C-alpha cells in the first residue's frame, strides 16, 4: 500500500495535533513529580544534616525545627524517631533537666506521640516530681505506642511507691489520661 504525499502530510498534522495536546499534560506531571521529589530531597538532606550534629541538644533543635516546619514530610517519622533517640540518650546519661525541657517542647508540638511522655515521666520521677511523672506515664501507657507496656509497668511502680504499695485510684488517673490523649 502506497501513501500519497497528501496522506503523509495529514498523518504528520494529526501526529502534531496529538502531540500538542498530550505533551503539556506530560510536562505538567513531570514538573509536579519533580517538585515533590525536590521537596523530599530537601527534607532528606536537612535530616541527614541534623543527624551529623554531634551535640545532642543542637541535634534535637534541628530535628525539632524540621518536624515543626515540615509536618507532612515523608521523612517526619524518621526525624521524630531520632528526636526520641536524643531523649533516650539524655535519659541514659541522667541529664534529666534537658530531657524535661526537650520533652515539654516536643509534647507541645506533637501531643499525640506517646513515647515522648515516657521519657518525660521518667525524667520527672528522677527529679522527684511524682504527680507530674504519674500523669505523663499514664498518658504514655494509654496511647498506642511502642513504650506503652513499659510505661504501664513503670507507672505502677511509681504509683505504688507514692501510695503505700497500693494501686487504688490508679484507674481514675488512667481514665483521665486516656481522655486527655483522645482530645
C-alpha positions in Angstrom: 0.0 0.0 0.0 1.3 3.3 -1.1 0.5 6.6 0.7 0.2 9.8 -1.3 2.0 12.9 -0.3 -1.3 14.4 1.0 -1.8 11.3 3.2 1.7 11.7 4.7 1.0 15.4 5.4 -2.3 14.5 7.1 -0.6 11.9 9.3 2.1 14.4 10.3 -0.6 17.0 11.0 -2.6 14.5 13.1 0.5 13.4 14.9 1.4 17.1 15.6 -2.1 17.7 16.9 -2.0 14.7 19.2 1.5 15.7 20.4 0.4 19.2 21.2 -2.5 18.0 23.4 -0.6 15.3 25.2 2.8 17.0 25.7 1.6 19.8 28.1 0.0 17.2 30.3 3.1 15.1 30.4 5.3 18.1 31.1 3.0 19.3 33.9 3.0 15.8 35.5 6.8 15.7 35.3 7.1 19.2 36.9 4.7 18.2 39.7 6.7 15.0 40.3 9.9 16.9 40.3 8.6 19.4 42.8 7.6 16.5 45.1 10.9 14.9 44.6 12.7 18.1 45.2 10.8 18.6 48.5 11.7 15.1 49.6 15.3 15.6 48.7 15.4 18.9 50.6 13.8 17.3 53.7 16.1 14.2 53.5 19.2 16.4 53.2 18.0 18.5 56.1 17.5 15.3 58.2 20.9 14.0 57.3 22.5 17.3 58.3 20.7 17.1 61.6 22.0 13.6 62.2 25.5 14.8 61.6 25.3 17.2 64.6 27.2 15.7 67.4 25.8 17.8 70.3 22.5 16.1 71.3 20.8 19.4 72.3 21.7 21.1 69.0 20.7 17.9 67.1 17.3 18.0 68.9 16.9 21.7 67.9 17.5 20.9 64.2 15.2 17.9 64.3 12.5 19.9 66.1 12.7 22.6 63.5 12.3 20.0 60.7 9.3 18.5 62.4 7.8 21.9 63.0 8.5 23.3 59.5 7.5 20.2 57.5 4.8 18.3 59.5 3.7 16.4 56.3 7.1 15.5 55.1 7.8 11.9 54.1 10.8 11.9 56.5 8.8 13.0 59.5 8.6 9.6 61.2 12.4 9.2 60.8 13.0 12.7 62.2 10.6 12.1 65.1 12.3 8.8 65.9 15.7 10.4 66.0 14.3 13.1 68.3 13.1 10.3 70.6 16.6 8.8 70.5 18.1 12.1 71.7 15.6 11.9 74.7 16.6 8.3 75.3 20.3 9.0 75.2 20.0 12.0 77.5 17.9 9.9 79.9 20.6 7.2 80.0 23.2 10.0 80.7 20.9 11.1 83.5 20.6 14.6 82.1 17.0 14.9 83.4 16.6 18.7 83.2 17.4 18.6 79.5 15.1 15.7 78.9 12.3 17.6 80.6 12.9 20.7 78.5 13.1 18.9 75.2 10.1 16.6 76.0 7.9 19.5 77.0 8.7 21.3 73.8 8.0 18.3 71.7 4.8 17.5 73.5 3.5 21.0 72.7 4.3 20.4 69.0 3.1 16.8 68.8 1.0 15.9 71.8 -0.1 12.5 70.4 3.4 11.0 70.4 3.1 8.7 73.4 6.8 7.7 73.6 7.7 11.3 74.5 5.6 11.1 77.6 7.6 8.0 78.7 10.9 9.9 78.7 9.2 13.0 80.2 7.6 10.9 83.0 10.9 9.1 83.8 12.8 12.4 84.0 10.1 13.9 86.2 10.3 10.9 88.5 14.0 11.3 88.8 13.5 14.9 89.7 11.0 13.7 92.4 8.1 15.4 90.7 5.9 12.4 91.3 2.4 13.7 90.5 3.6 15.1 87.1 5.5 11.9 86.4 2.5 9.7 87.1 0.4 11.8 84.8 2.9 11.6 82.0 3.5 7.9 82.4 -0.3 7.3 82.3 -0.5 9.2 79.0 2.1 7.1 77.5 0.5 3.9 78.9 -2.9 4.9 77.4 -1.7 5.8 73.9 -0.8 3.3 71.2 3.0 3.3 71.1 6.0 1.1 71.5 6.6 2.2 75.1 3.1 1.8 76.4 3.6 -1.6 78.2 6.9 -0.4 79.7 5.2 2.8 80.8 2.4 1.0 82.5 4.8 -1.1 84.5 6.9 1.9 85.5 3.7 3.8 86.3 2.5 1.1 88.6 6.0 1.1 90.3 6.0 4.8 90.8 2.3 4.9 91.9 2.9 2.2 94.5 5.9 4.0 95.8 3.8 7.1 96.4 0.7 5.2 97.8 1.9 2.7 100.4 2.1 -0.1 97.9 -1.5 0.3 96.7 -2.8 0.8 93.2 -6.2 2.1 94.4 -7.0 5.2 92.4 -4.7 4.4 89.5 -7.7 3.6 87.3 -9.0 7.1 87.7 -5.7 8.6 86.6 -5.6 6.2 83.6 -9.1 7.2 82.5 -8.2 10.9 82.8 -5.0 10.3 80.8 -7.0 8.4 78.1 -9.5 11.3 77.9 -6.6 13.9 77.5 -4.9 11.8 74.8 -8.1 11.5 72.9 -8.6 15.3 72.6 
